[in-house]
Amino acid sequence: MEFRPTPDQYAWTFGGVAPTHRITPGTALKLWTEDAFSGRLQRTSDRPSQVLDMTQVNPQTGPFHVEGAEPGDTLALHIVDLTPARDWAASTTIPFFAR
């Protein structure tokens, strides 16, 4: 299954979000997501304080409902490949973030 979410399909929290898909165990997934800054840092002149919306950082693709999985089950995932979306990266320090 392949899923390239649009920005309105990202989850912005861990938990409390309805599944985007129902899958069966053994399903191979090809997924995309955006970087931690939601793609908003594009140039060296972009200032995080001016371009970031702190309610939309760390976009998550999913969640996925795995048929037959029960609360407390451990699911094994096999990551075959990780490919960066860009040939460059960004980093920043944001006061009071992740305290």
Order of alpha helices (4+ residues) and beta strands (2+ residues): beta-beta-beta-alpha-beta
